[in-house]
Amino acid sequence: MKSGFYLFTILIVLFLNACGDLHQADMEEPTEGITAGFFQASDGVSGRELWRTDGTASGTYRVSDINPGSDSARPIGLFLHKDLLLFAGNDGVNGFELWCSDGTEKGTRLIKDINPGPDSSFPLFMVRCRDQVLFVAEDGESGKELWITDGTAQGTRLLRDINRGSEGARPYHLTRVGDRVFFAADDGIHGRELWVSDGSSQGTRLLKDINRGRDSSHLAHFSDVDGLLFFRADDGHHGRELWVSDGTPEGTRLVRDINPGSSPST
C-alpha cells in the first residue's frame, strides 16, 4: 500500500516538473483572488481597493479606500489569520507594507511600515506557523529576509537575518508541514538550500546542504504529503530528482534516482 502511495506521489511531482520551473519573476507576482470573501477591485472612482462580498449584491462593498482618491492600494497576498485578513497594500505614503482588516473601514489599518518611508517592503508569501504568520519582506537594510507577525506592530519583526548584510536570503517556497515551515534560502555560504523554522529565531536553521558547498540544489515544487515534505532537488550528482524530508537532516533524502546518473528525471 505504501509503495503505491509513494509511486503516486512521484508521478505527481514529475508532472509538476514537466510543467517547468518557477522563475524568480513569477514568485514576485502573486496571483489575485478571493480570500474569505475579500478581494481587490475598482469601482471606476477609487482605483483598485479592498472589497468584500458575502455572495449577494447588497453584501458586496468596498472595505476601505486605503489609497484615497483615484489611485490604487492594490492589496495583494491576501491571507486570513484568525479573524484578520493580512495583506500587502499601498496607501500612497508608505509604499507596499503590511496591512490588516477585520472587514470594517475602522478595522483596516497599517500594521507596520517595515521599510520606513515611501519605499516598499513587499510583505508576501505568508504562511501560518503555530499561532503566528511567517512572510518575506525587505526592510531597506537586510535585504529580503524571513519575518514573523502576530498581527500587531510590536509582534512584527525580522525572525532571522539569514544572509547578513543587504544581500538578503530571498526565502521562497514557504510551505507549512505540521507545526514547521520549510523554505529555500541562501545564507551566502551554502547556496540556496533547504531551511526550516518553528517560528523562533533559534529554531530557524539550515536543514540540509543538499548540494554541498556554495552551489545551490535548485529546490522547487514543495508539497506536504501526509506530514512529509516532498520536493525536487539536485545534489550535484543525481540531477534534479524527487526528495523527501521529515524535518530532520537524517530524514532528508533522495527518494529515488529515477533517471540514473547526473541527468534530471524530466
Beta strands, then each sheet from edge to edge (+ up, - down):
strand 1: 38-42
strand 2: 48-52
strand 3: 61-64
strand 4: 76-81
strand 5: 84-90
strand 6: 96-101
strand 7: 109-112
strand 8: 124-129
strand 9: 132-138
strand 10: 144-149
strand 11: 157-160
strand 12: 172-177
strand 13: 180-186
strand 14: 192-197
strand 15: 205-208
strand 16: 220-225
strand 17: 228-234
strand 18: 240-245
strand 19: 253-256
sheet 1: 1+ 2- 3+
sheet 2: 4+ 5- 6+ 7-
sheet 3: 8+ 9- 10+ 11-
sheet 4: 12+ 13- 14+ 15-
sheet 5: 16+ 17- 18+ 19-
end
